[in-house]
Structure formats: structure tokens, C-alpha cells
């Protein structure tokens, strides 16, 4: 199903982006509004693992598809911007 490096990259960018949104929109309010820091610990750990997977996927797809330095930088910047993964999956050259 996900045979190419690019298709795997799109899957991991989706899951990493959704975990980032869960961290920002669910876990952080639970921590600061309802004093439940365990939510950030759990979701943050999951997001951290997915982020490392994202970095590995960027490395793999940049090697396999011979991405330029600019493409790599755009992919890395998109990973730290909320909803950046949507932009990244919409542009044609990534």
C-alpha cells in the first residue's frame, strides 16, 4: 500500500500533524485549564515518537527522490507549524 518513500512520508506527516494538533488543542488545555499534566505527558510522548519518525521519513524521501535543500527545509519548517502538514501535502513538488 505504501510502497514508495513519498507515500510513506505523506502518511507519517499526516499522523505527526494530527498528534501535534492533539497536543496543542487537547492536551495543553487539559494541563493548564484542568490541571491534568498527565495528558501532556502521554500525548507529548506519542508526538515525540512520531516526530522522530517524521524526521526519518524526510531523510528517506529526500534521499530516494533527490530533494533539493529547499524542499528539505520546507518539510522541516512545516513540521513545527500547526496545519503545516496540510500545506506540505498540497504542494506538488513535495
Secondary structure as UniProt FT lines:
FT   HELIX           5..22
FT   HELIX           23..27
FT   HELIX           28..34
FT   HELIX           37..64
FT   TURN            65..66
FT   HELIX           69..78
FT   TURN            79..80
FT   TURN            82..83
FT   HELIX           84..90
FT   TURN            92..93
//
